[in-house]
Structure formats: structure tokens, C-alpha cells
Amino acid sequence: MLEIKNLHARIAEDGTEILRGVNLTVKPGEVVAIMGPNGSGKSTLSYVLSGRDDYEVTEGDILLNGESILEMDPAERASAGVFLAFQYPMEIPGVATMEFLKVAMNSQRKARGEEELKVPEFIKRVRTAAEELSMDMNMLKRPLNVGFSGGEKKRAEILQMKLLEPNLCVLDETDSGLDIDALRIVAEGVNALRSPDRAIVVITHYQRLLDYIVPDTVHVLYKGRVVKSGGKELAQELEKTGYAEIIGEAA
């Protein structure tokens, strides 16, 4: 589903190279974890996948279902099935969460050649998804993410993911700022999205999230490239020993 080939990328403003030859393959139905120390390029990789224009790809390619997405803008990538859950979701005053969800869902449906949802069906879908995430519907009447706790913001993003049904879900340190109960609920929402037709990329510092979202494969990113790969046991090993040994081998 996702194939990253020799990907190099730099900060557009000052030319600082962050990704230095990332190679990665994610199959349909697979959950892949990307780990690594601070400054290794994990969040940059998520931004480049989503098409954020702060970064410039200088070499390599990103293929989604066999087709390059490098020339697509973020909206086109979203329509193609790419979803990015941010580490720190943005607050958008003046935009009601329900209105945001309705516009997002109908824009996605239009891009897929489907009819827009009627209001009763839209509300039914949102209510069902919110109940599964233990979300109060009154929260969705507030401006998007405004005044939300860290856990509420993450649940709101998982709600978006459930409703938009993307093919490729990229979670950028979605465990940041979550207590253990919120982490469990968010993880359950992510696990409910596991499907043979969907791939999930989980970017995290810590193994604790991977106790709840068990990956098929773990990749360690360091200085902008994948330096080690393995099964879920690799994450457990890193929790015990840290990154020092892997960094030493990669140096």
C-alpha cells in the first residue's frame, strides 16, 4: 500500500536536510511502528507523507497503491486516502466540530464520486462513532479542539479517522499527553480500524503505546534513515536498553 523509496527531504525555508534516504514498505492490513530518538526525522516523515509544504523532497519517491503522490497537494492526498493524526492537534476557533466533520466527510465522498450524506445519516454515523470512543456529543458542538483536553483532542482525531475511513493512517506520536485511560480508549479506536484494506503507521517514542496497538513490524529511524527493523519484540528491547546500541551500530 505504501512504498517509500530512497526518500530525501529538507526544510524548505533553510535547506536543512532531515530525511537522508528512507526506505520503507507497508503492506495492506499491516500496522507498522516507527521509533527513534528526538531529531531522528519521525515527525518530518509524517509531514512529508501528508504533503506539508514546509518540506521539500529532493530525491526518491512515495508510492501509494503503486502511484506516486509527490505531485499531489495535501487535499489530493487526503482524497486518495491518506490521514495524518497530529502530535498536537490545532485549535480552530469559530469552526464547530460537527460542521467540520460534515464538510470533511462530504468533501471526501465527492472526491470518491459518492453522494453527499443527508443530515440524519450524518448525525447517525457521528453518534455511533462517538459512542464507541466514549465521547460526549455535546463536545462536538464546541469549536474544533478549542478547550479540549489532550485526551479529547486525540479522541476527536480518531473520530475523524473512523468517519473518513482512510486507506493509510499515519499517527504522529498520538500518545503524547495522554493518561492511561485516554491512551487505552484511543488505542481501542485505532485497533477497531484495523482492516485488510487499511495500513496504519504509528510513530512513537515509547513502547507503552505498542502494548495496546501491537505492530506487525517495527522500524528504528536515526538521522533520517531506517537503521534497524524487526518484529514487535524490537520495541520491547528498545524500552529496556534505549537507542544507544543501535545508534552506535549506525554511526
Secondary structure, DSSP 8 states (H G I E B T S, - for coil): -EEEEEEEEEETTT--EEEEEEEEEE-TT-EEEEE--TTSSHHHHHHHHHT-TTEEEEEEEEEETTEE-TT--HHHHHHHTEEEE-SS---EEEEEHHHHHHHHHHHHHHHTT-----HHHHHHHHHHHHHHTT--GGGGGSEETTT--HHHHHHHHHHHHHHH--SEEEEESTTTT--HHHHHHHHHHHHHT-BTTBEEEEE-S-GGGGGTS--SEEEEEETTEEEEEE-HHHHHHHHHH-SHHHHHHH-
